[in-house]
Amino acid sequence: MEPIPRASPFGAAMRDFIRLESAGGILLLAGAVVAMIAANTPAATLYAALLDTPVAVQVGALTIAKPLLLWVNDGLMAVFFFLIGLEVKREILEGELSSPAQIALPGLGALGGMVVPAGIYAAVNWGDPVALDGWAIPVATDVAFALALLMAFGRRVPTALKVFLLTLAIFDDLAAIVIIAVFYSGDLSGTAMLVGGAALGGGVLLNRLGVMRVTAYVFLGIVLWIAVLKSGVHATLAGVLIAFCIPMRAPDGASPLRELERDLHGPVAFAILPLFAFANAGLSFAGLGVEDFLQPVTLGIVGGLLLGKPLGIVAFVGLAVALRLAALPPGVTWAQVAGVGCACGIGFTMSLFVAGLAFEHGSGDYFASDRLGIVIGSLASAALAWAVLRASLRNAPDVD
């Protein structure tokens, strides 16, 4: 991956994305802190009651009734995954996923960053089939937090290192989509899946007919979301599927996809993800003892995020370089790759999301353990990444 010239449109778009995501990381942290304060003060009862508030929408015989927490996790997060789908499509058509030479290094690094953490978690929880459902929790990376940490080092961060982290995050997002679809879907409803398939087919048809009005796709996306929600497949996947239908180019040269992506980045970074963090990070420390920190689920998540992520990324990147499948980008050192690997251990938002799916049908015995492991593993990964990146970037020249 060559450094991106300052004047290139993709370079400018990438810089805008990084600024937005890194700023959003601050709000994410604020949402998590407020949630933990609420869960560990007299406001805990009010906090729990707020998340359990029933919210219902009814149109004729169609009723969707869920507590507020699930409207955030199933509804607002579908918008987040819609944005991910837009980003992935753009990268495949025009960006970092458009050629094999560009994707080999971060692609293999991301693979290592998934396989090794999942293996560590599975090894620690082997023999407990319920706990093993959480194997994908340490696989996730919170790109907003990871970018916020990387950008704290300012102009000393090589452009190629930023691109490497962003491309890793894209592969992580793709993996999360596949994992949710394959492993975390419930009992399937054939009728709802047929309706969803018809809505998706309508989106593809609109694309083929050259329809550029985004509102038509949004309407079909809502139908698809309802159908997927009722089908037993997780509703957030509807966002990804309809995103792939959005046209990349209009006849006049405009890009409906890019415009929609730009419009959604702000609401997602500054509202949806902080709200998700507030709704899901409320871990109560009341009654926690040493034994809670030593639970296999907690240890598996911490081990996967803190050790598995950097070990897997560095090992698989090293394998790619040794086999001459790819080379380190100019100006990027192995220590910096290790620092990015540690930053990818900040699972937080996505780990919380996967944990909710993994244990939502269980007895609830692991809810405290998974959140505790995610918080400890993410904070420890952030501290280790800060130390490694600070040392590796100490003498790095400023990037214009």
N, C-alpha and C positions, 0 to 999 in steps of 0.2 A: 504494500500500500504506500504510494507516494504521498508526501505532504501536499495538502490542497492549497492552491494559490489563493491569496487573499481576495482576488478579484472574481473568483469563480462563483456562479450562482449557488452551487451546492455548498461551497464553503460558507457563504453568507447565511444560507438556510440552516446549516449545521450550527453556526455560532448562535443564531437566534434560538434554536432548539436547546442548546446547552445552557444559555442564560436562563431560559424559562424553566427548564427542568431543575437546575441547581437552585434557583430561587424558590421553586415549589418545594424543594427538600426542606427548607426552613419552616414552611407552613406545615408540612407533614410532621416534622418533629414537634411543632407547637401543638398540633392536634393530638399527638400521642401523649405528650406531657399533660395536657388538660384532661385527657381521658383517665390517666393514671391518678391524677390528683382527685378527680371526681370519684373514682372507684375506691379510694382510700381515705375519704373524709366523710363527714355526715351527709354529704351530697350523694353518697353511693345509692341510696334508695331512689332518689329522684333520677339519677343517671340510668339506673336499671329500668325504672318505670318509663322513661323517655324512649329507650330502645325497644321496650315491649309494647309501646302504644300501637294498637291495631289501626291499620289504614286499609280501607277497602275502596275499590273502584268497580262499578257495575254498569254494564251496558246491556240492557235486555236480560237474557239468561246468562250472559257471560259475567262472571264475578272473579275478581282477583283480590283476595284478602290475605294480608301478611302483616306481621309486626314491622315497625319502622326499620329495625335492623336489617331485615331481609329486603326491604325496598332499596336500601342503600347497597347491599351486597349483590342483589340480583338486577336491580334497575340502574342505579347510577354507575355501577361497575360495568354494565353493558356498554355505556357510552365510552368508558375508558378503553374497553376492548375494541370498540369501533374505531377509536383513534389509533390503537395499535395496528389494526387491520389496514387502515389507510397508510400508515408509515411503512408497514411491511410491503404493501403493493408498490408504493413509490420506490422503495429501495430495490425491489426485484426488477422494476422496469428501467430505472434510471440511476440508481445509487450503488451502495456498497455490496448489494447482492446480485448485481447485474452481470458479473463475470466470475468464473471459477478462480481466477488468479487473486481476486480481491477477497474472496470468502474463505479460502483454505485455512489461513492462520486463525482468525477469530472463530471460524466454524469448528475447527478441531478443539480449540481452547474451550469453547462453550460446551462441547461434548464432554470433555474431561471435567468441566465444572458442574456437570449434571450427574455423570456416572459415579464419580468418586464420593460426593456427598451422599447420594442415595445409597451407595454401598456401605458407607460408615453407619448411617442410620439403621439400615436393615441388619447389619451385624450386631449392633447394640440391642436391637429389639427383637432378635430372632426368637421364635417360640411363642410370641404373643401376636396372634393373627389380627386382633383389633388395632394394636399399636402399629403394626406393619402397614396399615392403611395410610399412615402419615409419611411414607418413604419419600414423597415428593416435596415435603415442606422445605428441607434445606437445599433443594434444587434451584429455588427461585432467587432472583436478584431484584432489588429495588433500585432501578436506574436513577431515580430522582435523588436518593440519598448518595448513591455512589458518585454521581456527577457532581453533586454539591461538595463532597469531600475532595474530589480531584480538582475542582475549580478553585478551591481554597488556596491552592498553590500558585494561582494567577498565571502570569505569562511564562513561568518556567516550565509549564506542561507542554511537551511537544504536541503539535497538531495531530501527528500520526497516532499518539497514545490516546488522545480523545476519540479519534475515529475507531481505534481498536476496541475501546470500552463500549462505544455506541453500538458497534457491530456485534459484539458479544451480547449486549442487551437485547438486540433484535432476535438473535438465535434463542436466547432465554425465553423471550416472549412467544416465539413460535413453538418452543417445546412446551411451555405452559398451556398453550391452546390445545395441543395434541393430547397432553396428559389429562386435562380436564375432560376433553371429549371422550377419551378411551377409558379412563379409570374412575372418573367421578360422576358418572351419569347414573340415574336411578332406573326404576322400572319404566319401560318405554310404552308410550301410547301411540298406536298405529295411526289413528285418526289425526291426532295433533301433528304427527310427523308428516303426514300427507299434506296438511294445510301449510306447514312450514316449507315443505318442498315446493309447493305451488308458489308461495311468496318468493322464495329464492329464485325459482325459475322465472318469475316475473321480473325480478331484478336483472337477471342475466339477459332476458329478452329486451328490456329497456336499454341496456348497455349496447346490445347488438344493433338496435334500431337507431342508435345515436342520440338518445334522449339525454339532454344536458341539465334538465331541471332537477336540482337536488331534492326538492320537496317530494317528488314522486318516489325516489328511493327511500326517503325517510318514512313515508307512509308505509311502504312495503316492509321496511325494517321494523316498524312497530308491530305489524301483523306477524312477522317472523318471530319477533321477541315473544309475543304472547303464545304463539304455537310452540316454540321451543320450551318455554316455561311450563306449558301444560304437558309436553311430551315426555318429560323425565330427563332430558339432556339439559345441562346447565345453561340457564338463559343468557349468560354473557357471551356464549358462542354466537348468538344471533348477531351481535355487533360486529364480530370479525367477518362473518359470512356476507353480510350486506355491504360491508366496506369494500370487499373485493369487486363489487358490482359498480362502484362509483367510477365514472369515466376519468381517465387520466388527462386526455386532451380533447378540447373542443375544436371545431373547424376554424374558429377565429384565433387559435393559438392559446387561449386561456386554459387553465387547468382547474376544473371543478374539484378534483381531489385535493390539490394543493391548497386551494382557497378554503375548503372545508376543514382540512387539517390545521391550517393557520387559525381559523376561527375557534376551533375546539381546544387548542393547546392551553389557552388561558383558563377557561372554565375547568378543564380537567386538572391542571397543575395547581390552581389556586382555590378550587372549591371541592371538586369531587374526591380527589385523593386525600386532602386533609379531613374531609367529612368521614371518609372510610376509616382513616386512622383513629379519629375520635370515637367512632362507633365500635371499633374492634380491638383497640389497644388497652381497654380498661381492665388491667390485671390487678386484682386485689391481693395485697400482701398479707392480709389478715390471716393468722393461723399458719402461715408458711414456716416450715422448719427445715433443718438440714436435709432431712429425707426427701423433701420436695425437689431440692436442687440435684439430688442424686437419682431421681426417677429415670428409667431408661429412655423414655420419650424426650425428656429434657436434655439428657446427655447426648442422645443421638442427634438432636437438632443442633445443639451447640457444637458438637464434633463435626457435623456435616458442614455447617456454615464457616466455622473458624478454621478448621483444618482441611476439610474436603474441598472447599472451593479453591483456595490458592494452590493446593497440591495438585488437584485435577487439572486446573488451567495451565499451570507451569509445566506439568509433566506432558500433557498432550501438545502444547505449543513446542516444547523441546523435541518431542517425537516428530512433529511436522517439519521442524528445521533439520533434524538429523537425517530424515528420509528425503530431504530436499524437495518436499512438497510446497514449501513456502520459506520465506526468510523474514527475519525481524525487520520491521520498517526502519528506514534511515533515522538515526537520532534516538532510537528507543533501545534501552538497555534491559538486560534480564532482570535487574533489580526493580525496574519500573514495571515490567510485566508482572512480577511478583506482587508489587504494590496494588496494581489493578486487580489481580486475583484476590487479594485480601479484601479490597473494596467490594468485590462481587459477593462477598460473604454477608453483606448487609442485605438480608432478605426481607426484612420488615413487612412492607405493605403486601407484596405478593406472597410471602410466606404465611402471613395471617390469613390471606384469602384462601390459599390451598388448605391450610389447617382447618378452616371452617368447613370446607367441602369434605375433607378426609374424615372428620369426626362428627359431622352433623347428624348422622344416623346412629351414633354410638350412645353409650350411657352417660356421657358427659364427664367421665372420670379423667379424661386427658385434656380437658379445656384449659386448666391452670398450667399443666405441664407444657403444653405446646406454646402457649403465650410466654411462659417463663423462659423456655429454651430460645424462642425467637428474639426476645428482648436481650437476653444475655449474649447469645451468639452474634446478634447484629451489632451491639455495642462493643463487644470484644473485637469483632472484625474491623469495625471503624477505627478503634484505637490502634490495632496492629497495622492497618493500612496507612494511617496517618504517620506512624513511626517509619515504616518502610519507604513511603513516598517522600517524606521529609529528608531522609538520608540520601535517597537515590536522585532527588532533584536539587540537592543543595548547590551543586556546581553547574547546573544546567543553564545554558544561555537563555535570555528572554526571547519569546516568540513574538514577532510583530503581529 
